[in-house]
Amino acid sequence: MDGQEYSYLDLRQQIQTLGADVRVAIVDSCSSGALTRSKGGGRRPAFLTDQTASMERHAVLTSDSASEAAQESDRLGASFFTHHLVSGLRGAADSSGDGLLTLEEACQHAFIATLASTERTQFGPQHPICDINLNGSGQLMLTDLRQTNSRLIAGQDVSGAVFVRDVNRGLVAELRNAPGQVSTVGLSAGTGRVTVEGEGEVLGGEVEVAAGTTTRVNPAALRRIRRQPPCCPTTP
């Protein structure tokens, strides 16, 4: 309700009383790190097999620590954390390349990408927190890219930062494709746009992603783009 406060403690208690075996909470708000028990995140060992049904308890993903602001970007038209989390779920977080996005992969990607994007902003670096408290023998899968209707692949011949925009020219995914790496992004069908920022040049162009198909980024079909001079490096 407008004008009423609902504390992070109350929210956490409500989450814990839910009847589901596995509970995942994603909170993008200022000081949302207060929702977790700890003040910082830490890596947890990977589970052994993909048996999500045998897991229980909870995981909490917050956009920042208990003392930080949840920053938004005019360029993205969204918050840094939500953008990078969604981008990761579309495929950017698939570090193993198996087409299965796990909770740990999504957490790691959101943390690294959000921190990198906010290091030079006016409010300073933003540190997402992943409080994973799960029991079980499997990994918690969030996205299966193998079942997406339309996919875009940046192959081994694409190296650098890859920015993918959808048919409405909204930025939906950011990839960091290392030499020899193959990355996959799930997209809606239609004509999108791809920009590749390599060490020596920036390439860009439209790409047609047909429904039910897999389309590869062809660097030879992209045109060279002049780099824009920097502007306002201290603002989001």
C-alpha atoms as one frame of an Amber mdcrd trajectory, in Angstrom:
protein
   0.000   0.000   0.000   1.197   3.536  -0.697   2.946   5.141   2.261   3.306
   1.873   4.176   6.575   0.126   4.910   7.244  -3.589   4.613  10.550  -4.571
   6.160  13.089  -6.957   4.663  12.743  -9.063   7.827   9.002  -9.471   7.249
   9.628 -10.326   3.605  12.206 -12.962   4.515   9.844 -14.533   7.050   7.085
 -14.689   4.424   9.446 -16.372   1.967  10.445 -18.977   4.549   6.828 -19.877
   5.288   5.971 -20.685   1.665   5.087 -24.314   1.073   7.423 -24.837  -1.900
  10.464 -27.099  -1.478  12.669 -24.621  -3.382  12.175 -20.879  -2.968  14.107
 -18.337  -5.056  13.676 -14.632  -4.290  15.099 -11.911  -6.568  15.006  -8.400
  -5.095  16.169  -5.298  -6.979  15.896  -2.352  -4.591  18.160  -0.083  -2.576
  19.821  -1.763   0.433  18.240  -5.073  -0.571  21.294  -6.891   0.775  19.675
  -6.503   4.202  17.382  -9.344   3.145  20.278 -11.795   3.351  21.870 -12.981
   6.538  25.380 -11.970   5.532  26.763  -8.654   4.301  28.519 -10.179   1.314
  28.292 -13.037  -1.134  30.495 -16.058  -1.520  30.966 -18.878  -3.960  29.450
 -22.241  -3.164  30.572 -25.603  -4.535  28.627 -26.849  -7.544  26.172 -29.692
  -7.114  26.970 -33.036  -8.696  24.039 -33.821 -10.977  20.981 -32.250 -12.532
  18.297 -33.438 -10.121  16.417 -30.281  -9.232  13.452 -32.194  -7.779  15.627
 -33.538  -4.950  16.514 -30.055  -3.699  14.940 -27.955  -0.977  15.287 -24.725
   1.068  15.939 -21.292  -0.456  18.119 -18.883  -2.428  17.983 -15.073  -2.297
  19.451 -12.806  -4.997  19.687  -9.107  -4.184  20.859  -6.291  -6.421  23.189
  -4.676  -3.873  24.536  -4.823  -0.348  22.713  -3.532   2.730  24.327  -0.096
   2.409  24.236   0.473  -1.374  21.820   2.027  -3.855  20.207   0.003  -6.653
  21.335   2.030  -9.653  19.518   2.461 -12.963  20.867   3.329 -16.396  19.338
   5.631 -18.999  21.223   3.734 -21.709  19.709   0.424 -20.643  16.310   1.795
 -19.722  16.446  -0.450 -16.666  18.478  -1.188 -13.575  21.997  -2.539 -14.050
  21.312  -5.635 -11.952  18.038  -6.644 -13.618  19.477  -6.050 -17.077  22.514
  -8.238 -16.458  20.491 -10.934 -14.705  18.017 -11.167 -17.603  20.886 -11.016
 -20.095  22.502 -13.900 -18.248  19.311 -15.955 -18.322  19.113 -15.402 -22.088
  22.499 -17.085 -22.448  25.259 -14.690 -21.385  25.723 -16.565 -18.102  26.194
 -19.978 -19.725  29.871 -20.304 -18.835  29.870 -24.067 -19.383  28.339 -23.788
 -22.861  25.940 -26.678 -22.247  22.773 -24.642 -22.871  21.612 -25.007 -19.255
  21.626 -21.917 -17.040  22.092 -22.760 -13.384  21.393 -20.543 -10.397  25.105
 -20.308  -9.623  25.963 -19.290 -13.203  23.268 -16.591 -13.125  24.519 -15.288
  -9.767  28.138 -15.151 -10.855  27.307 -13.391 -14.119  24.998 -10.837 -12.471
  27.626 -10.039  -9.847  30.550  -9.596 -12.247  28.583  -7.672 -14.904  26.810
  -5.365 -12.434  30.038  -4.556 -10.626  31.841  -3.827 -13.906  29.014  -1.564
 -15.126  28.863   0.502 -11.932  32.523   0.892 -11.012  32.712   4.396 -12.490
  29.214   5.676 -11.810  28.386   8.572  -9.523  27.237   6.264  -6.716  30.161
   3.877  -7.041  30.389   0.101  -7.431  27.304  -1.976  -6.716  27.745  -5.479
  -5.278  24.885  -7.948  -5.794  24.571 -10.705  -3.195  23.678 -14.354  -3.709
  22.613 -16.091  -0.502  22.291 -19.719  -1.589  21.053 -22.096   1.097  19.999
 -25.210  -0.779  20.184 -28.884   0.138  20.201 -31.619  -2.453  22.196 -33.495
  -5.043  21.349 -31.479  -8.151  21.831 -28.067  -9.681  18.933 -25.643  -9.790
  18.284 -24.970 -13.482  16.752 -21.604 -14.347  16.820 -21.654 -18.160  17.185
 -24.347 -20.813  18.466 -22.619 -23.956  18.074 -25.829 -25.920  14.303 -25.375
 -25.773  14.172 -21.724 -26.843  12.182 -21.032 -29.995  14.787 -18.786 -31.661
  18.488 -18.506 -30.932  21.389 -16.309 -31.961  24.906 -17.748 -31.834  28.169
 -15.820 -31.628  30.712 -18.344 -32.886  34.461 -18.705 -32.596  34.967 -16.059
 -35.279  33.293 -13.403 -33.078  35.559 -11.936 -30.414  34.897  -9.061 -28.012
  31.853  -7.474 -26.408  28.644  -8.425 -28.223  25.518  -6.292 -27.733  22.233
  -7.773 -28.928  19.098  -5.681 -29.493  15.662  -7.096 -30.214  13.133  -6.124
 -32.880  12.206  -3.028 -30.847  15.893  -2.024 -30.593  15.891  -2.679 -26.873
  19.184  -3.974 -25.470  18.398  -7.496 -24.338  21.787  -9.162 -23.936  25.472
  -8.410 -23.521  28.085 -11.088 -24.140  31.831 -11.201 -23.611  32.946 -13.646
 -26.274  36.560 -14.718 -25.822  38.569 -15.989 -28.819  37.449 -19.503 -29.665
  34.326 -19.260 -27.507  30.767 -19.961 -28.661  27.862 -18.093 -26.996  24.113
 -18.537 -27.468  21.303 -16.048 -26.788  17.588 -16.807 -26.771  15.622 -14.141
 -28.687  12.178 -13.393 -30.043  11.824 -13.916 -33.778  12.332 -10.872 -35.987
  14.975  -8.445 -37.173  17.369  -7.484 -34.405  20.686  -5.705 -34.311  24.131
  -6.864 -33.250  27.133  -4.726 -32.307  30.558  -6.286 -31.770  33.201  -4.206
 -30.006  36.604  -5.785 -30.581  40.043  -4.485 -29.672  40.613  -2.651 -32.935
  37.165  -1.892 -34.335  33.429  -1.819 -33.779  31.158  -3.766 -36.139  27.382
  -3.585 -36.347  24.431  -4.600 -38.453  20.994  -6.118 -38.556  20.370  -9.809
 -38.142  17.230 -11.738 -39.032  16.233 -14.346 -36.456  13.498 -16.595 -37.821
  11.083 -18.432 -35.553  12.239 -21.903 -34.600  15.721 -21.470 -36.073  19.289
 -20.829 -34.973  21.073 -17.867 -36.580  24.820 -17.264 -36.459  26.437 -13.840
 -36.260  28.446 -13.361 -39.460  31.231 -10.790 -38.908  31.676 -10.433 -42.684
  28.090  -9.182 -43.007  28.581  -6.435 -40.388  29.810  -2.961 -41.235  32.426
  -0.947 -39.414  31.101   1.684 -36.989  32.989   4.771 -35.894  33.633   4.822
 -32.170  31.774   7.541 -30.282  33.760   9.907 -28.025  33.246   9.336 -24.285
  30.624  11.410 -22.504  29.884  11.882 -18.858  31.900   8.912 -17.522  30.747
   9.487 -13.949  27.010   9.087 -14.609  25.058   5.843 -15.107
